[in-house]
Amino acid sequence: MSLASHIEELKRKHQDLSTKVDNAQRAPGVSTLDVSELKKQKLRLKEEIERLSGN
């Protein structure tokens, strides 16, 4: 897998997590702990994307 395709895959996963976070925040009964964990995963992906992109 090339670096560019790896970064694109990470961006896709980041977008998927964004959608999950949005849905979880609107859904009744979803704990703030679950939302927080999704946000942490999203942040880790963002940091990895930035690191690989050289930003």
Residue frames as qw, qx, qy, qz and C-alpha x, y, z in Angstrom:
[[0.000, 0.891, 0.454, 0.000, 0.00, 0.00, 0.00],
 [0.401, 0.459, -0.033, 0.792, 1.43, 3.37, -0.97],
 [0.192, -0.216, -0.460, 0.839, 1.65, 6.20, 1.52],
 [0.283, -0.019, -0.172, -0.943, -0.98, 8.21, -0.38],
 [0.596, -0.250, -0.635, -0.423, -3.47, 5.35, -0.38],
 [0.470, -0.274, -0.708, 0.450, -2.80, 4.72, 3.32],
 [0.008, -0.136, -0.250, 0.958, -3.51, 8.38, 4.10],
 [0.447, -0.110, -0.395, -0.795, -6.71, 8.23, 2.03],
 [0.591, -0.283, -0.754, -0.054, -7.82, 5.14, 3.97],
 [0.312, -0.260, -0.567, 0.716, -7.15, 6.94, 7.26],
 [0.183, 0.034, -0.034, -0.982, -9.15, 9.94, 6.03],
 [0.549, -0.219, -0.606, -0.532, -12.05, 7.64, 5.13],
 [0.534, -0.321, -0.729, 0.285, -11.95, 6.06, 8.60],
 [0.131, -0.152, -0.330, 0.922, -11.82, 9.55, 10.15],
 [0.374, -0.085, -0.271, -0.883, -14.94, 10.57, 8.20],
 [0.599, -0.276, -0.723, -0.205, -16.71, 7.36, 9.23],
 [0.407, -0.292, -0.633, 0.591, -15.93, 8.13, 12.86],
 [0.089, 0.014, 0.060, -0.994, -17.25, 11.68, 12.41],
 [0.543, -0.210, -0.496, -0.644, -20.54, 10.22, 11.26],
 [0.605, -0.291, -0.726, 0.148, -20.61, 7.78, 14.19],
 [0.230, -0.161, -0.448, 0.849, -19.92, 10.60, 16.66],
 [0.293, -0.075, -0.146, -0.942, -22.69, 12.74, 15.18],
 [0.636, -0.247, -0.605, -0.412, -25.15, 9.84, 15.31],
 [0.546, -0.237, -0.695, 0.403, -24.14, 8.85, 18.83],
 [0.078, -0.061, -0.318, 0.943, -24.56, 12.40, 20.11],
 [0.458, -0.094, -0.217, -0.857, -28.11, 12.51, 18.75],
 [0.631, -0.171, -0.730, -0.199, -29.11, 9.03, 19.89],
 [0.584, -0.599, 0.219, -0.502, -30.81, 8.67, 23.25],
 [0.948, -0.289, 0.121, -0.064, -29.16, 6.22, 25.59],
 [0.774, 0.392, -0.232, 0.440, -25.64, 6.52, 24.22],
 [0.613, -0.682, -0.145, 0.373, -23.27, 7.21, 27.08],
 [0.110, 0.968, -0.220, -0.048, -20.93, 10.16, 27.08],
 [0.556, -0.508, 0.623, 0.211, -18.13, 7.67, 27.70],
 [0.712, 0.314, 0.579, 0.243, -18.90, 5.96, 24.38],
 [0.369, 0.914, 0.126, 0.112, -18.97, 9.30, 22.56],
 [0.261, -0.875, 0.391, 0.118, -15.72, 10.30, 24.24],
 [0.683, -0.219, 0.640, 0.274, -14.03, 7.08, 23.11],
 [0.627, 0.608, 0.425, 0.237, -15.16, 7.65, 19.51],
 [0.120, 0.989, -0.073, 0.042, -13.77, 11.19, 19.66],
 [0.483, -0.669, 0.526, 0.206, -10.44, 9.89, 20.98],
 [0.727, 0.140, 0.601, 0.302, -10.23, 7.40, 18.11],
 [0.434, 0.846, 0.258, 0.172, -11.02, 10.20, 15.67],
 [0.141, -0.950, 0.271, 0.071, -8.30, 12.41, 17.17],
 [0.642, -0.385, 0.598, 0.286, -5.72, 9.61, 16.96],
 [0.666, 0.454, 0.505, 0.307, -6.55, 9.15, 13.28],
 [0.213, 0.971, 0.065, 0.089, -6.27, 12.89, 12.66],
 [0.370, -0.806, 0.429, 0.171, -2.88, 13.01, 14.36],
 [0.705, -0.078, 0.629, 0.318, -1.67, 10.02, 12.32],
 [0.542, 0.722, 0.367, 0.226, -2.88, 11.64, 9.08],
 [0.015, 0.991, -0.135, 0.016, -1.06, 14.86, 9.96],
 [0.563, -0.587, 0.532, 0.235, 2.09, 13.00, 10.91],
 [0.699, 0.159, 0.610, 0.338, 2.14, 11.04, 7.67],
 [0.408, 0.839, 0.298, 0.202, 1.29, 14.10, 5.60],
 [0.584, 0.096, -0.107, 0.799, 4.18, 16.01, 7.12],
 [0.128, -0.766, -0.201, -0.597, 1.95, 18.82, 8.44]]
